[in-house]
């Protein structure tokens, strides 16, 4: 299990999340630490995979894709995930693919311009013959966008939610 982040890492991540263009020098001034310390912390967080990207967060809605849907796919197991995953990589409207438990094998988040376009995207997703069953739900509204800030703060402060076994002891 990776080592937890400390308070300085937590404050640095929060600052970069709130003000991504601040830069290393600006972050060092804001946090009251040396520029070299900020750079070393960033390098370590990237190496550990805590920071996975410095890319901008792009809003599909603003690009003309206001419809978000989640497709559960059941696939032919003998071929594995990779051939279908390669196919899905070729569909620009496929934003995420996760293996899952339950009735399906994969959860796919897709976007579309409208409902008829969503049908086109779904048809493209299942066009290979590797999908045996699909179920799609359309997201009506995003009530809580993807976030990691509270998790970073809890981890940095050493107060992340305990595992279920730990909760029973208290």
C-alpha positions as CSV (number, residue, x, y, z in Angstrom):
1,X,0.0,0.0,0.0
2,X,1.4,3.4,-0.9
3,X,2.5,5.7,1.8
4,X,-0.1,8.4,2.7
5,X,0.5,11.9,1.7
6,X,1.4,14.5,4.4
7,X,-0.1,17.9,5.2
8,X,2.3,19.7,2.8
9,X,1.4,17.4,-0.1
10,X,-2.3,17.9,0.8
11,X,-2.0,21.6,0.8
12,X,0.0,21.6,-2.5
13,X,-2.6,19.4,-4.2
14,X,-5.4,21.6,-3.0
15,X,-3.6,24.7,-4.2
16,X,-3.0,23.1,-7.7
17,X,-6.6,22.0,-7.9
18,X,-7.9,25.5,-7.0
19,X,-5.3,27.4,-9.1
20,X,-3.8,25.1,-11.7
21,X,-1.9,27.8,-13.4
22,X,0.0,29.0,-10.3
23,X,3.2,27.3,-11.2
24,X,6.0,26.0,-9.0
25,X,7.3,29.4,-7.9
26,X,3.8,30.7,-7.1
27,X,3.0,27.6,-5.2
28,X,6.2,27.9,-3.2
29,X,5.4,31.5,-2.2
30,X,1.8,30.6,-1.4
31,X,2.8,27.6,0.8
32,X,5.8,29.3,2.4
33,X,8.3,26.7,1.3
34,X,11.3,26.7,-1.0
35,X,10.8,26.3,-4.8
36,X,12.9,23.2,-4.8
37,X,10.7,21.6,-2.1
38,X,7.6,22.2,-4.2
39,X,9.3,20.7,-7.3
40,X,10.6,17.7,-5.4
41,X,7.1,17.1,-3.9
42,X,5.5,17.4,-7.4
43,X,8.1,15.0,-8.9
44,X,7.4,12.5,-6.1
45,X,3.7,12.8,-6.4
46,X,3.9,12.2,-10.1
47,X,6.3,9.2,-9.7
48,X,3.9,7.6,-7.1
49,X,0.9,8.2,-9.5
50,X,-0.9,10.5,-7.1
51,X,-0.8,13.2,-9.8
52,X,-1.8,11.4,-13.0
53,X,-2.0,14.4,-15.3
54,X,-1.4,18.1,-15.7
55,X,-3.8,18.2,-18.6
56,X,-6.8,20.6,-18.5
57,X,-10.2,19.3,-17.6
58,X,-12.3,19.5,-20.7
59,X,-16.1,19.8,-20.4
60,X,-17.8,17.6,-23.2
61,X,-21.0,19.7,-22.8
62,X,-19.0,22.8,-23.9
63,X,-17.7,20.9,-26.9
64,X,-21.3,20.2,-28.1
65,X,-21.9,16.8,-26.3
66,X,-24.5,17.6,-23.6
67,X,-25.8,14.0,-23.3
68,X,-23.9,11.7,-21.0
69,X,-24.8,8.0,-20.7
70,X,-23.5,4.9,-18.9
71,X,-23.5,1.6,-20.9
72,X,-23.2,-1.7,-19.1
73,X,-21.7,-4.2,-21.5
74,X,-21.7,-8.0,-21.2
75,X,-19.0,-9.4,-23.4
76,X,-18.0,-12.8,-24.9
77,X,-15.5,-13.9,-22.3
78,X,-13.3,-16.2,-24.4
79,X,-11.9,-13.2,-26.3
80,X,-11.1,-11.1,-23.2
81,X,-11.3,-7.4,-22.8
82,X,-8.5,-6.2,-25.1
83,X,-10.0,-6.6,-28.5
84,X,-13.2,-4.7,-27.4
85,X,-11.1,-2.2,-25.5
86,X,-9.1,-1.5,-28.7
87,X,-12.4,-1.0,-30.6
88,X,-13.7,1.4,-27.9
89,X,-10.5,3.4,-28.0
90,X,-11.4,4.3,-31.6
91,X,-14.7,5.8,-30.7
92,X,-14.2,9.5,-29.7
93,X,-17.4,9.7,-27.6
94,X,-16.2,6.9,-25.3
95,X,-14.7,8.7,-22.3
96,X,-14.1,5.9,-19.8
97,X,-14.2,2.1,-19.6
98,X,-14.1,0.2,-16.3
99,X,-14.4,-3.5,-15.6
100,X,-17.2,-4.1,-13.1
101,X,-18.9,-6.7,-11.0
102,X,-22.6,-7.5,-11.3
103,X,-24.7,-8.2,-14.4
104,X,-22.2,-6.8,-16.9
105,X,-18.5,-6.9,-17.5
106,X,-17.7,-3.3,-18.5
107,X,-19.1,0.1,-17.6
108,X,-18.6,2.6,-20.4
109,X,-19.2,6.3,-20.0
110,X,-20.1,7.9,-23.4
111,X,-21.3,11.3,-24.5
112,X,-23.4,12.4,-27.5
113,X,-24.8,15.5,-29.2
114,X,-28.4,14.4,-28.7
115,X,-30.5,11.2,-28.2
116,X,-30.3,10.1,-31.9
117,X,-26.5,10.7,-31.8
118,X,-26.5,8.5,-28.6
119,X,-28.1,5.7,-30.6
120,X,-25.3,6.1,-33.2
121,X,-22.6,5.9,-30.4
122,X,-24.2,2.8,-28.8
123,X,-24.5,1.1,-32.3
124,X,-20.8,1.8,-32.8
125,X,-20.0,0.4,-29.3
126,X,-21.8,-2.9,-30.0
127,X,-20.9,-3.2,-33.7
128,X,-18.0,-5.7,-33.2
129,X,-20.1,-8.7,-32.2
130,X,-18.1,-9.0,-28.9
131,X,-20.9,-7.5,-26.9
132,X,-23.6,-10.0,-26.0
133,X,-25.9,-7.6,-24.0
134,X,-26.0,-4.0,-23.2
135,X,-28.0,-1.7,-20.9
136,X,-27.8,2.1,-21.1
137,X,-28.9,4.8,-18.7
138,X,-28.9,8.5,-19.6
139,X,-27.6,10.9,-17.0
140,X,-30.2,13.6,-16.4
141,X,-28.1,16.0,-14.4
142,X,-24.6,16.0,-12.8
143,X,-25.3,16.7,-9.1
144,X,-21.8,16.1,-7.8
145,X,-18.9,16.3,-10.3
146,X,-15.9,14.1,-10.1
147,X,-13.9,15.3,-7.1
148,X,-10.8,14.3,-5.1
149,X,-10.3,17.4,-2.9
150,X,-12.1,16.1,0.2
151,X,-10.2,12.8,-0.2
152,X,-6.9,14.5,-0.5
153,X,-7.7,16.7,2.6
154,X,-8.7,13.6,4.6
155,X,-5.7,11.6,3.6
156,X,-3.3,14.5,4.2
157,X,-4.7,15.1,7.6
158,X,-4.3,11.4,8.4
159,X,-8.1,11.1,8.9
160,X,-9.2,9.0,5.9
161,X,-12.2,6.9,6.5
162,X,-11.2,3.7,8.3
163,X,-11.7,0.3,6.7
164,X,-14.9,-1.4,7.6
165,X,-13.1,-3.8,10.0
166,X,-11.6,-0.8,11.8
167,X,-15.0,0.9,12.3
168,X,-16.4,-2.2,14.1
169,X,-13.7,-2.0,16.8
170,X,-14.5,1.6,17.7
